[in-house]
Amino acid sequence: MPRVRSPKRGSRSYSPRKRARSIAGRIDFWPDAEEGPRLMGFAGYKAGMTHVFLIEDRDRSPDYGQEVRNAATVIDAPPMTVCAVRAYEKTWDGLKVLTEAWMESPPADVGRVLKPLGRAPPTAGLEWIASELDKVAELRVIAATQPRLSSVPKKKPELMEIKIGGGTREEQLEFARGRLGRTVSISNVFGAGESVDIIGVTKGKGFQGPVKRWGIRILQNKSRKTKRGVASIGPWHPARVMPGVPRAGQMGFHGRTELNKRILLLGEDGGKVTPGGGFNRYGAVNGDFIVVKGSVMGPAKRLLKLRKAARRSRYPGEEPQVTYVHAEHLSGEAG
């Protein structure tokens, strides 16, 4: 009689499951752009969830052409300020910073993140980048969020590096020169119907046991010592606990990347998607916003980084036909 094996309990792809180093997600890869030059990312704050009705436009769906209901997440995305241009050179050890050029007088709130330094004027830095353009492998901008324009109760902005994709190096440098010191809206980066990747940190749940953390079964009531533990943690030899044994530890607050989240709506008036009384544990969305299909990681107010899709999406590239957005207050709405 064959031995019965228990099913896998959770994925080991993310091991070790430990806390993220920063509450802001980390982008390790930037895709290339076919058209450009253009910015390849943006940042926003998670406001909450709602639901929308739209016309299903995936031709292989059984509901094609019909009105369907989808859960959706609203992300508050106030404009970002382009504070600096940074040039990278390619070395044997990866990309290294070659130089950077900062704007004349960054916003006062940026001083809460960085101490004021005696930097050279931006023209000097940009001219130096232009003279060494043959060494430049990648150009990025350093953009600062504006939490004062959102409902997040904070003043300190987050700084985010955003790659400039598409075009030649000369075109990318001129693109960065024209936007240094100015604000950029999310509508300048993404469009409705586009698929994006969302990078963030999940909701933290603290130290949890193996039942909640790995989904193992609870032992019978006559079990010795414990019921919410592992029945056997392995053999005597090798004299150690093997990596596949479910154990207690940190759960949540992990860095995650969700691929190909479709943008359903994008606008400048957040009142169109804000329920009566505001989102639970967030408040009202007053300015620029986007609505993406499905759920995303993290609680309300969590910073989310949006990136151009790194993989091909199965969604159509056209803007979806949204017929209704739920904007009434729900007492049990997830935040």
Secondary structure, 3 states (H helix, E strand, C coil): CCCCCCCCCCCCCCCCCCCCCCCCCCCCCCCCCCCCCEECEEEEEEEEEEEEEEECCCCCCCCCCCEEEEEEEEEECCCEEEEEEEEEEEECCEEEEEEEEECCCCCHHHHHCCCCCCCCCHHHHHHHHHHCHHHEEEEEEEEECCHHHCCCCCCCCCEEEEEEECCCHHHHHHHHHHHCCCEECHHHCCCCCCEEEEEEECCCCCEECHHHHHCCCCCCCCCCCCCCCCCCCCCCCCCCCCCCCCCCEECCCCEEEEEEEEEEEEECCHHHCCCCCCECCCECCCCCEEEEECCCCCCCCCEEEEEECCCCCCCCCCCCCEEEECCCCCCCCCC
